[in-house]
Amino acid sequence: MDFPQRRRLKRMTHPFDGTRRQFLQIGLTTVACGIAAPALASVPHVKGIRSLAFHNLHTDEKLRVAYCENGIYNRAALAKINHVMRDHYSGDACQMNVRLMDLLYDLQHRVHNDRPIEIISAYRSPKTNLRLASLSDGVAKNSYHTKGMAIDIRMEGTSLMKIHNTALDMRRGGVGYYPDSEFVHVDVGPLRRW
């Protein structure tokens, strides 16, 4: 086989269809998120099935998935969550922190609402976050969104105030209240409120 034929064959069988730069960007984003996210571990005190339902308001994607059973996280289910929570501007995805999923599960049960959690914003690539921060004072430059540790949500049938107050009572991370934009921010970073 001469060189041009090998080159064509390699191009046809390569699994990535973008440019080398895009491939490297996706790889670096995946590595960065992998470092920020904890290793998947079992949670022995958790019994039963933990399910979450989401509706991404930007992509109109819907997902209902059991992400944990008897304390063991389901990698395939978490991969689906990572996809629905991806940066809707760039398409970049990140391994979302499982503590955030547990926070959302517990929050949903405390407000007695099993409808899909409406995603306003979940993962944001550093590039997207930098652009949004330049446009608004309300976007933190080192946002937990870029680490897969934060989400902006609302739940049909539950007031923002109830979501906000319940999240504050849980004391599991940061909680921000944005009534004008109609969402509540929750994250699994340090305990704080705004």
Buried (B, 14 or more C-beta within 10 A) or exposed (E): EEEEEEEEEEEEEEEEEEEEEEBEBBEEBBEBBEEBBEEEEEBEEBEEEBBBEBBBBEEEBEBEBEBBBEBEBBEEBBEBBBBBBBBBBBEBBBBBBBBBBBBBBBBBEBBEBBEBBBBBBBBBBBBBBBBBBEEEEEBBEEBBBBBBBBBBBBBEEBEBEBBBBBBBEBEBBBBBBBEEEEBBBBBBBEEEEE
